[in-house]
Amino acid sequence: MDVTLAVLGAALVLVGFIGSILPIIPGPPISWAGFLLLKWTNYVNRGAEGYDNVLWILLFFVVLVTILDYVVPIIGTKKFGGSKRGVWGATIGVVVGLSFGPLGIIIGPFLGAYIGEITTGKKDWDALRAAWGSFVGFLLGVGLKLMTCGTIMFFFIRHLFF
């Protein structure tokens, strides 16, 4: 049973890491679930080097990064000169993009911010700048997810083998 849980946990950690790049898969929660499975094996010495503490701290970061993944593109739009309409466009773009799969989640906030800015009467260049902020925010979200899943992977390997 221990081997099965450890292999399943490793698979979840790996799928979660890949899911950090593919927007349709919630990478950090899946990776954390894999790390949680390791808790129920004999590979982890109970209380060894604060496994439970690491587990809960990682859960905090997983929740934080999951929330930020949806908020950061909106903040990026605002920071790059987007108006309220552009921010709303990026928000609507995220929601609509969810139904179009990975490409929709990438392009949705960009197009939403662009359309929102164009409707305010901004010129193409200014609207593109705000839309670019949305895309930069998306990339930042991916980076945060990769760092979180990479950290989970590090602790999974550490507690499994050391």
N, C-alpha and C positions, 0 to 999 in steps of 0.2 A: 504494500500500500504506500509506503514511503517513497519508493521509486516512482510510482505512478503519479503521486502528488507533485513530486519534484520535477518530473518531466512535463506534466501539464502546466505547472507554474512557470517553468522556463519557456514553454511555448507561448504562454500568455504574455510574459515579459517581452519576448521577441515580437509578437504580433502588435503589442502596444507600442513598441519602438517604431515599427513600420507604420503604424497608425498615426504617429506624430507627423508624418509627411503626407499621408493620405487623409484629407479632411473628413472623409465619410466615417472613418473609424476613430472612436474616442480613445486615443492612445494612452494617455496617463492613467485613466481609470482601469483599463485592461491590464496595464503593466502592474499597477498596484494590486490588483486581484491576484496576479501571479505571485507577487511577493507575499501576499497574505496566505496563499496555499502552503508556502514553505513553513509557515508557523506550525502547521499541523503534522509536520514530519519529525522524525528523530534526528534530522540533520542539524537542526537548530537546538543548541543547548539552552534550556529554559532560563531566561534571564541573562544569557551570555551577552556581554557587551551591549546591553540595552536594546535588544531586538525590538521589544515592545515600544520603546520610546521612538526608535527609528521608524517603526511602522506607523505610528500616529503622526509624527512630524511629516513623513512623506504623504500621508493622507491629506494633511492641511495644504501642502503644496499642490497636490493633485487637484483639490477643489479650487484653489486659488487660480491655478493655470487654466483649468477648464473654464472658469468664469472669464478670465482675462482673454482667452482665445476669441470670445465673441465681442468683447468690449474694446480691445486694442485697435482693431481696424476703424472703429468709430472715433476713437481718440485721435488716431493718425489723421483722419480726414479733417478734424477740427484744427489740429496743430499745423497742418499744411494749408491753412487759410480757408477751410470749408465753412460755409454758413450753416445755420440751423437746418435749412432745407437739404444741404449736402449731407449733414450728419444723419438726418432722417432717411435720406436716400440710401446711405450706406447701411443703415439698420434694416431697412426694407430689403435691400439687396442681399444681406446675410440670410434673412428669413426665406426669401424667394429662392436664393441660390441653394438652400438646403434640399429643395426638391429636384434639383438638376444634377445632383451628385458632386463629385470632387471638383470638376471644372466649374460648376455653378457656384460653389462655395468660394472659389478663388476669384472668379470674374464678377459675381453678384455684387459684392460691396463696391468694387471699382466702378461698375456701370451705374449702380444706384447713386453713388456720390456724384458721378459725372452728370447724370440726368438731373439730379437735384440741383446742382450748381448751374447747369444750363437754364433751368426754369427760373432762376433768379435773375437772369439776364447777364450773367458773367460771360466773358469771352472764352473761347475754346481753351486757350492756354491756362487761364486761371482755373477753369473747371477741371482740366487734366491734372493740374497741380494738386488739387484737393483729392481727386481720384487716386493719384499716385500715393498720397498720404494713407489712403485706405489700403492700398497694396503693401506699402511698407509696414503698416500695422499687422497685416496678415502674415507677412514674413517674420515679424517679431514674435507673433503668436506661435508659429511653427518652431522657431528657435527655442522659445520657452518650453514647449512640449518636448522637444528633443533633449534639452538639458534635464528636464524632470525624469523622463523615461531612461535616460542614460544614468542618472543617479540611482534610480530604482534597480537598474540592471547591475550597477556596481555593487550595491548592497546585497542583491540576490546572490551574486557570485561569491561575495565575501562570506556571507553566512552559510552558503552551501558547501564551500570548500575549505574555509579557514576557521 
